[in-house]
């Protein structure tokens, strides 16, 4: 992917694309590898309140605010958890910050921590 982005940028510059447009591609993340693009958006934490915990199914219910990296508005929903150990320290009513990602068609909580 990085090589493809580099080739596109090179072709556009060679064909007379103004430097200002090349800068737009860079600011949009086109000059970075795919992992850099994903890590920038995935690093942002969202706020939520724990509504329920299902340790047997490795799921957590959250009433959450917007999840920007998933372009999702605030709502209440059930998430799968990446690591079941995350659920041990939590209970309904806890205020948390979390990071979610979409994987294989499902949304997973990848990281969660109690808010202070």
Order of alpha helices (4+ residues) and beta strands (2+ residues): alpha-alpha-alpha-beta-beta-beta-beta-beta
